[in-house]
Amino acid sequence: MLQQITPRSFFLPNDHETDRPCLGYVRGDRYALMIDAGNSPAHHRLFLDELAAAGLPAPSAIAITHSHWDHTYAMCAAACPTLVNNKTQAHLEQMSRWPWNLPAMEERLRTGEDIRFCHDCIVKEYPDLSAIRVVPGTVVYHDRLTLDLGGIHAELIHLENSHADDCSIVYIPEEKLVFLGDITCDDLHHTPRCIHQSRYDSLRRVLTELDFTRTVEGHYEQVCTKAEIFASMEEIIAETEAILP
């Protein structure tokens, strides 16, 4: 069910069953921004239905935090522009050429292009694998993009991090709110799972200086405070199997 954070901002909580991440929403006086598209057209439709039930307009654009499947494979169902950084675009273009059948998916596991956790969730989310359609973004930016939604702004900021090379945050300065996507997570695609210490330290420095009080993380069930997200980052470091430079 759609959750309200402030009078202008909302999010749909994550669902662990098929790794559906949180989806965010910010309503300006002129435009509404969705954060991440969802992991399938069904997930995307659920979000739009929740907006309609709450009397909120459909999004004018969708900001994508990074290219991982659970945040992007619903982009094909979007009826508005999708905003991606240039690195995310490159990953999406590569995935758009992937064939979708079990032998091809098993081969990507063998080569390390994908990991077992994502594979298993994709199979659960898509009973018909042939329905998967990966598409690139419609608007590409480099490093940073600021949107004036009318009375409120959204800043899309690509940051160094340990999870994926293309992660961006969506910062809403007037609300002191950040949609983090998965940027504080470890590197799941490395074996063993790891933290790249220098990138993680860089991210912590930026987040420390950023003026926010609340965060929505891609796979947390509730809004976190700034202190809570830093405590979570310390827990991730403690639980991670390998620490790399």
WONOR-V285664 format. One record per pair of residues at least 4 apart in sequence whose ideal C-beta (glycine too) atoms are under 7 Angstrom apart, sorted by sequence separation. I is the first residue (numbers start at 1). J is the second residue. D is the distance in Angstrom with one decimal. If there is no record, write none. Layout:
# WONOR-V285664
i->I j->J d->D
i->I j->J d->D
This chain:
# WONOR-V285664
i->5 j->9 d->4.4
i->28 j->32 d->6.6
i->39 j->43 d->5.2
i->41 j->45 d->6.2
i->42 j->46 d->6.6
i->43 j->47 d->6.8
i->44 j->48 d->6.6
i->45 j->49 d->6.1
i->46 j->50 d->6.5
i->47 j->51 d->6.6
i->48 j->52 d->6.4
i->49 j->53 d->6.3
i->50 j->54 d->6.4
i->68 j->72 d->6.9
i->69 j->73 d->5.0
i->78 j->82 d->5.5
i->84 j->88 d->4.1
i->86 j->90 d->6.7
i->87 j->91 d->6.8
i->88 j->92 d->6.2
i->89 j->93 d->6.3
i->90 j->94 d->6.6
i->91 j->95 d->6.4
i->92 j->96 d->6.1
i->100 j->104 d->6.7
i->101 j->105 d->7.0
i->102 j->106 d->6.1
i->103 j->107 d->6.5
i->104 j->108 d->6.7
i->105 j->109 d->6.8
i->106 j->110 d->6.5
i->107 j->111 d->6.4
i->114 j->118 d->5.5
i->115 j->119 d->6.9
i->116 j->120 d->6.2
i->117 j->121 d->6.5
i->118 j->122 d->6.1
i->119 j->123 d->6.6
i->120 j->124 d->6.7
i->121 j->125 d->6.1
i->122 j->126 d->5.9
i->141 j->145 d->3.9
i->149 j->153 d->6.6
i->163 j->167 d->5.6
i->180 j->184 d->5.9
i->190 j->194 d->4.6
i->196 j->200 d->6.3
i->197 j->201 d->6.1
i->198 j->202 d->6.5
i->199 j->203 d->6.6
i->200 j->204 d->6.5
i->201 j->205 d->6.5
i->202 j->206 d->6.7
i->203 j->207 d->6.2
i->204 j->208 d->6.0
i->205 j->209 d->6.7
i->206 j->210 d->6.3
i->220 j->224 d->6.2
i->224 j->228 d->4.0
i->226 j->230 d->6.7
i->227 j->231 d->6.3
i->228 j->232 d->6.3
i->229 j->233 d->6.6
i->230 j->234 d->6.8
i->231 j->235 d->6.6
i->232 j->236 d->6.5
i->233 j->237 d->6.7
i->234 j->238 d->6.5
i->235 j->239 d->6.2
i->236 j->240 d->6.1
i->5 j->10 d->6.2
i->15 j->20 d->4.0
i->27 j->32 d->4.8
i->38 j->43 d->3.5
i->51 j->56 d->4.3
i->66 j->71 d->6.1
i->67 j->72 d->5.7
i->84 j->89 d->5.0
i->99 j->104 d->4.2
i->108 j->113 d->4.0
i->109 j->114 d->5.7
i->114 j->119 d->5.7
i->126 j->131 d->5.9
i->148 j->153 d->5.7
i->149 j->154 d->6.1
i->172 j->177 d->4.5
i->188 j->193 d->5.8
i->195 j->200 d->5.3
i->224 j->229 d->4.9
i->4 j->10 d->5.3
i->5 j->11 d->6.4
i->14 j->20 d->5.9
i->26 j->32 d->6.9
i->38 j->44 d->4.2
i->65 j->71 d->5.8
i->98 j->104 d->6.9
i->108 j->114 d->4.2
i->126 j->132 d->5.6
i->147 j->153 d->6.4
i->161 j->167 d->4.9
i->187 j->193 d->6.5
i->3 j->10 d->6.4
i->14 j->21 d->5.2
i->25 j->32 d->6.6
i->26 j->33 d->4.8
i->37 j->44 d->5.9
i->51 j->58 d->6.4
i->64 j->71 d->6.3
i->75 j->82 d->5.2
i->109 j->116 d->6.3
i->146 j->153 d->6.1
i->147 j->154 d->4.5
i->171 j->178 d->5.2
i->186 j->193 d->5.3
i->187 j->194 d->5.1
i->216 j->223 d->5.9
i->217 j->224 d->6.3
i->2 j->10 d->5.4
i->3 j->11 d->5.6
i->14 j->22 d->4.9
i->64 j->72 d->6.0
i->84 j->92 d->6.9
i->159 j->167 d->6.5
i->186 j->194 d->6.3
i->215 j->223 d->6.9
i->13 j->22 d->5.9
i->25 j->34 d->5.5
i->38 j->47 d->6.2
i->105 j->114 d->6.9
i->146 j->155 d->5.1
i->159 j->168 d->6.9
i->169 j->178 d->5.5
i->170 j->179 d->4.1
i->186 j->195 d->5.2
i->187 j->196 d->6.4
i->214 j->223 d->5.2
i->215 j->224 d->4.9
i->2 j->12 d->5.5
i->3 j->13 d->6.3
i->12 j->22 d->6.5
i->24 j->34 d->6.9
i->25 j->35 d->7.0
i->48 j->58 d->6.1
i->109 j->119 d->5.9
i->158 j->168 d->4.6
i->159 j->169 d->6.3
i->169 j->179 d->6.6
i->11 j->22 d->5.1
i->12 j->23 d->4.5
i->23 j->34 d->6.6
i->24 j->35 d->3.2
i->144 j->155 d->6.8
i->145 j->156 d->4.4
i->157 j->168 d->5.9
i->169 j->180 d->5.6
i->214 j->225 d->6.4
i->215 j->226 d->6.8
i->11 j->23 d->6.5
i->23 j->35 d->6.6
i->24 j->36 d->6.9
i->144 j->156 d->6.7
i->156 j->168 d->5.3
i->157 j->169 d->5.3
i->169 j->181 d->6.8
i->213 j->225 d->6.5
i->217 j->229 d->6.7
i->11 j->24 d->4.8
i->23 j->36 d->5.4
i->144 j->157 d->5.3
i->213 j->226 d->5.8
i->11 j->25 d->6.8
i->105 j->119 d->5.8
i->144 j->158 d->6.9
i->156 j->170 d->5.7
i->157 j->171 d->6.1
i->167 j->181 d->6.0
i->169 j->183 d->5.9
i->212 j->226 d->6.0
i->215 j->229 d->4.9
i->10 j->25 d->4.5
i->21 j->36 d->6.2
i->23 j->38 d->5.9
i->141 j->156 d->6.6
i->143 j->158 d->5.2
i->167 j->182 d->6.8
i->9 j->25 d->6.9
i->62 j->78 d->5.6
i->154 j->170 d->5.7
i->155 j->171 d->4.4
i->167 j->183 d->4.2
i->9 j->26 d->5.0
i->8 j->26 d->5.9
i->20 j->38 d->6.8
i->62 j->80 d->6.3
i->64 j->82 d->5.9
i->154 j->172 d->5.8
i->155 j->173 d->6.7
i->8 j->27 d->5.1
i->20 j->39 d->5.3
i->61 j->80 d->5.4
i->64 j->83 d->6.5
i->163 j->182 d->5.1
i->19 j->39 d->6.6
i->60 j->80 d->5.7
i->61 j->81 d->4.8
i->62 j->82 d->4.8
i->63 j->83 d->4.9
i->64 j->84 d->4.7
i->72 j->92 d->6.4
i->152 j->172 d->6.6
i->153 j->173 d->6.1
i->163 j->183 d->5.8
i->183 j->203 d->6.6
i->18 j->39 d->6.7
i->58 j->79 d->7.0
i->59 j->80 d->5.5
i->62 j->83 d->6.7
i->67 j->88 d->4.6
i->153 j->174 d->6.6
i->61 j->83 d->5.8
i->66 j->88 d->6.0
i->152 j->174 d->5.0
i->161 j->183 d->4.7
i->163 j->185 d->4.5
i->20 j->43 d->5.2
i->163 j->186 d->6.7
i->23 j->47 d->5.0
i->64 j->88 d->5.9
i->67 j->91 d->3.7
i->159 j->183 d->6.5
i->162 j->186 d->5.9
i->163 j->187 d->6.2
i->32 j->57 d->5.4
i->34 j->59 d->3.7
i->37 j->62 d->5.3
i->67 j->92 d->5.5
i->162 j->187 d->5.5
i->25 j->51 d->6.8
i->33 j->59 d->6.2
i->32 j->59 d->5.0
i->33 j->60 d->6.8
i->37 j->64 d->6.5
i->32 j->60 d->5.3
i->33 j->61 d->5.7
i->34 j->62 d->4.4
i->35 j->63 d->5.2
i->36 j->64 d->6.2
i->101 j->129 d->5.9
i->27 j->56 d->6.3
i->31 j->60 d->4.0
i->36 j->65 d->5.6
i->100 j->129 d->4.6
i->204 j->233 d->6.6
i->31 j->61 d->6.9
i->33 j->63 d->6.0
i->35 j->65 d->6.8
i->39 j->69 d->6.2
i->44 j->74 d->3.8
i->100 j->130 d->6.0
i->39 j->70 d->4.1
i->43 j->74 d->5.5
i->100 j->132 d->4.4
i->178 j->210 d->6.9
i->40 j->73 d->5.8
i->41 j->74 d->5.6
i->44 j->77 d->4.5
i->162 j->195 d->5.1
i->184 j->217 d->6.5
i->25 j->59 d->6.9
i->37 j->71 d->6.8
i->39 j->73 d->5.4
i->40 j->74 d->5.5
i->162 j->196 d->4.4
i->178 j->212 d->4.8
i->12 j->47 d->5.3
i->36 j->71 d->4.4
i->37 j->72 d->5.9
i->39 j->74 d->6.3
i->41 j->76 d->6.8
i->176 j->211 d->6.2
i->177 j->212 d->6.1
i->180 j->215 d->5.4
i->38 j->74 d->3.5
i->41 j->77 d->3.8
i->98 j->134 d->6.9
i->176 j->212 d->4.7
i->180 j->216 d->6.7
i->182 j->218 d->4.4
i->37 j->74 d->4.2
i->162 j->199 d->4.8
i->176 j->213 d->4.5
i->177 j->214 d->5.0
i->178 j->215 d->4.8
i->179 j->216 d->4.9
i->180 j->217 d->4.9
i->181 j->218 d->4.9
i->182 j->219 d->6.9
i->12 j->50 d->5.9
i->37 j->75 d->4.6
i->96 j->134 d->4.5
i->161 j->199 d->5.6
i->162 j->200 d->4.6
i->173 j->211 d->7.0
i->176 j->214 d->6.7
i->180 j->218 d->6.7
i->95 j->134 d->4.5
i->96 j->135 d->6.2
i->160 j->199 d->4.9
i->171 j->210 d->6.6
i->96 j->136 d->6.3
i->37 j->78 d->5.7
i->171 j->212 d->6.9
i->92 j->134 d->6.2
i->160 j->202 d->4.4
i->161 j->203 d->4.6
i->195 j->237 d->5.6
i->93 j->136 d->5.2
i->160 j->203 d->6.2
i->92 j->136 d->4.6
i->159 j->203 d->5.8
i->37 j->82 d->6.5
i->92 j->137 d->6.5
i->184 j->229 d->6.4
i->195 j->240 d->4.7
i->194 j->240 d->6.1
i->197 j->243 d->5.5
i->89 j->136 d->5.6
i->159 j->206 d->5.6
i->193 j->240 d->5.9
i->194 j->241 d->6.6
i->197 j->244 d->6.6
i->198 j->245 d->6.0
i->2 j->50 d->4.0
i->89 j->137 d->5.4
i->184 j->232 d->6.7
i->193 j->241 d->5.1
i->194 j->242 d->4.0
i->195 j->243 d->5.3
i->196 j->244 d->5.2
i->197 j->245 d->6.1
i->1 j->50 d->6.8
i->2 j->51 d->6.9
i->21 j->70 d->5.1
i->69 j->118 d->5.9
i->88 j->137 d->6.8
i->184 j->233 d->5.3
i->192 j->241 d->3.8
i->194 j->243 d->6.8
i->20 j->70 d->6.6
i->21 j->71 d->5.8
i->186 j->236 d->5.6
i->192 j->242 d->5.1
i->194 j->244 d->5.2
i->19 j->70 d->5.0
i->89 j->140 d->4.9
i->185 j->236 d->6.7
i->2 j->54 d->5.5
i->184 j->236 d->6.9
i->69 j->122 d->6.3
i->84 j->137 d->3.3
i->83 j->137 d->6.4
i->86 j->140 d->5.5
i->186 j->240 d->4.8
i->82 j->137 d->4.5
i->82 j->138 d->5.2
i->83 j->139 d->4.8
i->84 j->140 d->5.9
i->85 j->141 d->5.8
i->86 j->142 d->5.3
i->76 j->133 d->4.3
i->81 j->138 d->4.5
i->85 j->142 d->6.7
i->81 j->139 d->5.2
i->83 j->141 d->6.7
i->73 j->132 d->6.4
i->76 j->135 d->4.9
i->75 j->135 d->5.2
i->73 j->134 d->6.2
i->83 j->145 d->6.5
i->117 j->188 d->7.0
i->64 j->137 d->6.3
i->83 j->156 d->6.3
i->85 j->158 d->4.7
i->115 j->188 d->6.2
i->115 j->189 d->5.8
i->91 j->166 d->6.0
i->87 j->165 d->5.7
i->88 j->166 d->4.3
i->87 j->166 d->3.6
i->85 j->166 d->6.0
i->85 j->168 d->5.5
i->40 j->125 d->5.1
i->39 j->125 d->5.8
i->40 j->126 d->6.4
i->63 j->154 d->6.7
i->63 j->156 d->5.3
i->68 j->164 d->6.5
i->66 j->164 d->5.0
i->67 j->166 d->5.5
i->66 j->166 d->5.0
i->66 j->167 d->4.5
i->19 j->121 d->4.2
i->65 j->167 d->6.3
i->66 j->168 d->6.8
i->18 j->121 d->5.0
i->65 j->168 d->5.5
i->65 j->170 d->6.8
i->18 j->124 d->4.6
i->17 j->124 d->7.0
i->18 j->125 d->4.0
i->63 j->170 d->5.1
i->71 j->181 d->6.6
i->33 j->147 d->6.5
i->65 j->179 d->7.0
i->68 j->182 d->6.9
i->66 j->181 d->5.6
i->33 j->149 d->6.0
i->65 j->181 d->2.7
i->66 j->182 d->6.5
i->31 j->149 d->4.6
i->30 j->149 d->6.4
i->31 j->150 d->6.2
i->30 j->150 d->3.3
i->28 j->149 d->2.5
i->29 j->150 d->3.2
i->33 j->154 d->5.3
i->28 j->150 d->3.9
i->29 j->151 d->4.3
i->26 j->149 d->6.4
i->28 j->151 d->5.7
i->28 j->152 d->4.8
i->26 j->152 d->6.6
i->26 j->154 d->6.0
i->35 j->170 d->5.1
i->8 j->152 d->5.8
i->35 j->179 d->4.5
i->36 j->181 d->6.7
i->24 j->170 d->6.9
i->26 j->172 d->5.7
i->24 j->179 d->4.5
i->9 j->172 d->6.4
i->9 j->175 d->5.6
i->8 j->175 d->6.5
i->9 j->177 d->5.8
i->6 j->175 d->5.2
i->6 j->177 d->7.0
i->5 j->177 d->6.5
i->24 j->216 d->5.6
i->22 j->216 d->5.6
i->22 j->218 d->5.6
i->21 j->218 d->4.2
i->21 j->219 d->5.7
i->14 j->218 d->7.0
i->11 j->216 d->5.0
i->14 j->219 d->5.0
i->14 j->221 d->6.5
i->13 j->221 d->5.3
i->5 j->214 d->6.6
i->5 j->223 d->5.7
